[in-house]
Amino acid sequence: MTGEGDASKYDEAWAREMVLQIHRGRQEAHQRRDALAAAVDEIADGFTKLGLEPWAMGGKSPAREDVKAPDVLLGDRAEPAAKILRYESEVNILSAADQLRGFAVLLRAEASLMGAVSVARGIFEACLWATAVIDPTITTDERLKRALTRRLARLSAGIRLTEMLGDGVADANHVIDNNGDDEHGSNRDPAKDIADILIYAKDRGWPVKKGRRASEITPLSIDWLSENLERRIGIEGYAWTSGSSMAHGEHAADTASWVELSQTLGTAPAWLIQLWSTGAWAGPRLFLTTHATYTGRTSLRPEYSRFEKLFWDRGRKS
């Protein structure tokens, strides 16, 4: 028979082993979290380079065809079509890079589930806009319509901001933009640039629709794009409308419980952030796949492979 002393020693040994297992599990979870955050930072750095550096192009790629397209006449200036497409995509590529860095910070902090989910939604949205502008499955003219529609939205947003904030925002622009000759709008008259785009569209015979916030040469929305772009694998609609719907209050039952519990614990585990932040993975995947087809050159393949593997690694044993 086992005496009470032996049983007590067994219980103590079992308890010590359980504490060690919990400690090891916590360490492993933190290692996975930190490795994923580092991979996200790496993707963010790659996106920054894609936004700022020239793109290599294959000889018969859609990007090369855009370079051959006639210049776009906007008022008293001519702008290459490829430059317009590149810039309007670049704005969103750099936005995605910035938000990816924010996502990495939130992963490491493990302090805000909803903050991370909202940022992941922003990553997906920025990547989707960047993808739409360089979509290789449509013609140069269709890409140009999308890019100019996005520019109209951006210019109109600047006008609304100035009207809401008053003259002070003009002084801020002079501090931020120091090149003195930004053809994309920062140091120009946005109302005139909008008028020039609308005249160009009319001259091309492109119908223009007056939207709620800005004129549209072609209808564009995140919902439509997430359902209709090529190279989808089914997660895009989920990443935007379902998985990330928590960003605007439609919480699933299990996440509602976690959100409530997190107020007491002050923590949001990285595995839970990953589970509900599919946009942080789906957005870069969609953009990089599209960018490779558009340019005829693959970018960030090892960086993205590392990121994807770590994103879906939640410690399951194979």
C-alpha positions in Angstrom: 0.0 0.0 0.0 1.1 3.6 -0.6 1.3 5.6 2.5 0.0 9.2 2.9 3.6 10.5 2.7 4.1 8.7 -0.6 0.8 10.1 -2.0 1.8 13.6 -0.9 5.1 13.3 -2.6 3.4 12.1 -5.8 1.0 15.0 -5.7 3.8 17.4 -5.2 5.8 15.9 -8.1 2.7 16.0 -10.3 2.0 19.6 -9.4 5.6 20.6 -10.1 5.5 18.9 -13.5 2.2 20.6 -14.4 3.7 24.0 -13.4 6.8 23.2 -15.6 4.5 22.2 -18.5 2.5 25.4 -18.2 5.7 27.4 -18.1 7.1 25.6 -21.1 3.8 26.1 -23.0 3.9 29.8 -22.2 7.5 30.1 -23.4 6.7 28.2 -26.6 3.6 30.4 -27.2 5.7 33.5 -26.7 8.4 32.2 -29.1 5.7 31.6 -31.7 4.2 35.0 -31.1 7.6 36.8 -31.4 8.6 34.8 -34.5 5.3 35.7 -36.2 5.7 39.4 -35.2 9.2 39.4 -36.7 7.9 37.8 -39.9 5.2 40.5 -40.1 7.8 43.2 -39.7 9.8 41.5 -42.5 6.8 41.6 -44.8 6.2 45.3 -43.9 9.8 46.1 -44.8 9.3 44.3 -48.1 6.1 46.2 -48.8 7.9 49.5 -48.1 10.5 48.6 -50.8 7.8 47.6 -53.2 6.2 51.0 -52.6 9.3 53.1 -53.0 11.6 51.3 -55.4 11.1 50.7 -59.2 9.4 47.4 -60.2 11.2 44.9 -62.4 9.1 44.0 -65.3 8.9 41.0 -67.7 9.0 41.8 -71.4 5.4 40.7 -72.1 3.9 41.6 -68.7 0.8 43.7 -68.3 3.0 46.3 -66.5 5.2 46.6 -69.6 2.1 47.1 -71.7 1.0 49.9 -69.4 4.4 51.6 -69.9 3.6 51.7 -73.7 0.2 53.3 -73.2 -0.4 56.9 -74.3 0.1 59.6 -71.7 -3.0 60.8 -69.8 -3.7 64.5 -70.5 -4.8 66.2 -67.3 -5.2 69.9 -67.8 -1.9 71.5 -68.8 0.2 68.4 -68.0 0.7 64.9 -69.4 1.2 62.0 -67.0 2.3 58.5 -68.1 -0.5 56.0 -67.6 1.9 53.5 -65.9 2.9 56.3 -63.4 -0.7 56.9 -62.4 -1.3 53.2 -61.9 1.9 52.8 -60.0 1.3 55.8 -57.7 -2.3 54.9 -56.8 -1.2 51.3 -56.0 1.8 52.6 -54.1 -0.3 54.7 -51.8 -2.0 51.6 -50.6 1.1 49.4 -50.6 2.7 51.9 -48.1 -0.5 52.1 -46.1 -0.4 48.3 -45.8 3.2 48.4 -44.7 2.5 50.9 -42.0 -0.5 48.8 -40.7 1.5 45.6 -40.8 4.0 47.2 -38.5 1.1 48.2 -36.2 -0.2 44.6 -36.3 3.3 43.3 -35.2 3.3 45.7 -32.3 -0.2 44.5 -31.2 0.8 40.9 -31.5 3.8 41.4 -29.2 1.8 43.4 -26.7 -1.1 40.9 -26.6 -3.2 43.7 -25.0 -5.9 44.4 -27.5 -7.9 41.8 -29.5 -10.2 44.4 -31.2 -7.2 46.7 -32.0 -5.5 43.9 -33.8 -8.6 42.8 -35.6 -9.3 46.4 -36.8 -5.7 46.8 -38.0 -5.9 43.4 -39.8 -9.0 44.6 -41.6 -7.1 47.8 -42.6 -4.3 45.7 -44.0 -6.7 43.7 -46.1 -8.5 46.8 -47.4 -5.2 48.5 -48.4 -3.9 45.4 -50.1 -7.2 45.0 -52.0 -7.1 48.6 -53.3 -3.5 48.1 -54.3 -4.5 44.9 -56.1 -7.5 46.4 -57.9 -5.4 49.1 -59.5 -2.9 46.7 -61.1 -5.3 43.8 -61.8 -3.7 42.0 -64.8 -7.0 40.4 -65.8 -8.4 43.6 -67.2 -7.2 46.1 -69.8 -4.9 49.1 -69.4 -7.9 51.4 -69.8 -9.9 49.5 -67.1 -7.0 49.7 -64.7 -6.7 53.4 -65.5 -10.4 54.0 -64.8 -9.9 52.3 -61.4 -6.8 54.4 -60.6 -8.4 57.7 -61.6 -11.5 56.7 -59.6 -9.3 56.1 -56.6 -7.5 59.5 -57.2 -10.9 61.3 -57.3 -11.8 59.7 -54.0 -8.4 60.7 -52.5 -8.6 64.3 -53.7 -12.2 64.6 -52.6 -11.3 63.3 -49.1 -8.6 66.0 -48.9 -11.1 68.7 -49.7 -13.5 67.4 -47.0 -10.7 67.3 -44.5 -9.7 70.9 -45.2 -13.3 72.1 -45.0 -13.7 70.4 -41.6 -10.4 71.5 -40.0 -10.2 74.9 -41.5 -7.1 76.8 -42.7 -4.8 75.2 -40.2 -4.5 72.0 -42.2 -3.0 74.0 -45.1 -0.1 75.0 -42.9 0.4 71.4 -41.9 0.6 70.3 -45.6 3.5 72.7 -46.2 5.4 71.2 -43.3 4.8 67.6 -44.4 5.3 68.1 -48.2 8.6 69.8 -48.9 9.2 68.9 -52.5 7.1 71.9 -53.7 5.8 70.2 -56.8 3.7 67.1 -56.0 1.8 66.2 -59.2 -0.5 63.9 -57.2 -2.2 66.5 -55.1 -0.5 67.5 -51.8 0.7 70.8 -53.0 -1.8 71.4 -55.8 -5.4 72.6 -56.1 -7.4 69.4 -55.6 -10.6 71.0 -57.0 -8.7 71.7 -60.3 -7.2 68.3 -60.4 -10.6 66.7 -59.9 -12.0 68.9 -62.8 -9.0 67.9 -65.0 -9.7 64.2 -64.4 -13.5 64.6 -65.2 -12.7 66.4 -68.4 -10.3 63.7 -69.4 -12.9 61.0 -68.7 -15.5 62.9 -70.7 -13.0 63.3 -73.7 -12.4 59.5 -73.5 -16.2 58.9 -73.6 -16.1 57.3 -70.1 -19.4 57.8 -68.2 -18.9 59.5 -64.8 -21.3 58.8 -61.9 -21.7 61.2 -59.0 -21.1 59.2 -55.9 -22.0 60.0 -52.3 -18.6 61.3 -51.5 -16.8 61.5 -54.9 -17.3 61.1 -58.6 -16.7 57.6 -60.0 -15.4 56.7 -63.4 -15.9 53.0 -62.6 -17.9 51.6 -59.6 -15.5 50.3 -56.9 -16.1 48.9 -53.4 -14.3 46.6 -51.1 -17.4 44.2 -51.0 -17.4 44.0 -54.8 -13.7 43.6 -55.2 -13.4 40.9 -52.5 -16.0 38.8 -54.4 -14.9 39.4 -57.9 -11.1 39.7 -58.2 -9.2 36.8 -59.7 -6.9 34.6 -57.6 -9.3 34.4 -54.8 -9.3 31.3 -52.7 -12.4 32.0 -50.7 -11.0 33.6 -47.6 -11.1 37.2 -49.0 -14.9 37.7 -48.4 -14.5 36.1 -45.0 -11.5 38.3 -44.1 -13.5 41.4 -45.0 -17.2 40.8 -44.2 -17.2 38.0 -41.5 -13.9 37.4 -39.8 -13.2 41.1 -39.5 -16.8 42.1 -38.9 -16.0 42.4 -35.2 -14.2 45.7 -36.2 -17.7 47.2 -36.5 -19.5 45.5 -33.6 -20.8 42.2 -34.9 -19.0 40.0 -32.4 -19.2 36.2 -32.5 -20.3 34.6 -29.2 -16.8 33.2 -28.3 -15.0 36.5 -29.0 -17.6 38.4 -27.1 -16.7 36.2 -24.1 -13.0 36.8 -24.7 -13.5 40.6 -25.0 -15.3 40.6 -21.7 -12.7 38.5 -20.0 -9.8 40.6 -21.4 -11.0 43.6 -19.5 -10.2 41.7 -16.3 -7.1 39.9 -17.5 -5.7 42.8 -19.5 -4.4 40.5 -22.2 -5.4 39.1 -25.6 -3.4 36.0 -26.5 -1.6 36.0 -29.8 -3.3 32.8 -30.9 -6.7 34.5 -30.5 -5.5 37.6 -32.4 -4.4 35.3 -35.3 -7.7 33.4 -35.4 -9.7 36.6 -35.9 -7.2 38.5 -38.0 -7.3 36.6 -41.3 -7.2 39.8 -43.3 -3.5 40.3 -42.2 -2.7 37.1 -44.1 -5.2 37.2 -47.0 -4.4 40.8 -48.0 -0.7 40.4 -48.6 -1.2 37.0 -50.2 -3.7 38.5 -52.7 -1.5 41.5 -53.5 1.8 39.6 -53.9 0.1 37.0 -56.2 -1.4 39.8 -58.3 1.8 41.9 -58.4 3.8 38.8 -59.6 1.4 38.3 -62.5 1.2 42.0 -63.3 5.0 42.6 -63.4 6.0 39.1 -64.5 8.4 39.0 -61.5 7.9 37.3 -58.1 8.6 39.5 -55.1 9.0 38.6 -51.4 8.6 34.8 -51.9 10.7 33.6 -49.0 9.5 36.4 -46.7 5.9 35.6 -47.4 6.4 31.8 -47.2 7.9 32.3 -43.7 5.1 34.7 -42.7 2.3 32.3 -43.9 3.8 29.3 -42.2 4.1 31.1 -38.9 0.6 32.7 -39.2 -1.0 29.3 -39.3 1.2 27.8 -36.7 -0.6 27.6 -33.4 1.5 24.9 -31.8 -0.3 21.9 -33.2 1.9 18.8 -33.3 2.2 17.1 -36.7 
